[in-house]
Amino acid sequence: MFKCAWLPPTSPTAWGAITAFAALVLKVLGNGLILMGTSYYVQDMALGAIIIGSVAFSASALKKAAFKI
């Protein structure tokens, strides 16, 4: 059901579950911002900052793993 795009279509993977969990967290955060009454541009900035931060963290972790001897 949840698969990474680069894996052959076999069975659900842990990465797919992590992706689904991250999407759920972003939706809950977005809903919370709406309920708090924040402006739409503040919501977009907050969610964008979280996405950029997670991509930066992932890239740095992959870079460390790639250059580890």
Secondary structure, 3 states (H helix, E strand, C coil): CCCCCCCCCCCCCHHHHHHHHHHHHHHHHHHHHHHHCCCHHHHHHHHHHHHHHHHHHHHHHHHHHHCCC
